[in-house]
């Protein structure tokens, strides 16, 4: 069992996050990967590629054009706003974590009020508690089951509902 948690000196991500390694210089693998890229993003090229993708998806004429995993925070709200601006019909999906507070609930309601359908996905709370305890004991982080859920539920729902695109931030 891991007893000491290390944090990246640049982005403060903990080494308990799946797939993250903190090197002896204190910098995490995600920051190192970003440094190696050393490339500036050409946002106009990205915008054109997204516009082309939107056009292709809309031609499919599905009930939903895309799935957006959302929390109600600023990033997922921005994704919903942008998709609506591009004329997409998104389905927003949230993993209902046991730690949702009043502010989080209001933020999520604000996001939904932008005009999207929303699924608030949850599982049996007794099973969830068992998952959280095991991940806390074995990895030092009780949030791992929630991360696994939000990374697995949107693709599963997109497949089940024949939604061709996932907008992931």
PyMOL commands that set and color helices and strands:
alter all, ss='L'
color gray80, all
select helices_A, chain A and resi 29-37+43-59+74-85+102-112+125-139+144-160
alter helices_A, ss='H'
color red, helices_A
select strands_A, chain A and resi 66-69+90-95+117-121+166-167
alter strands_A, ss='S'
color yellow, strands_A
deselect
rebuild
show_as cartoon
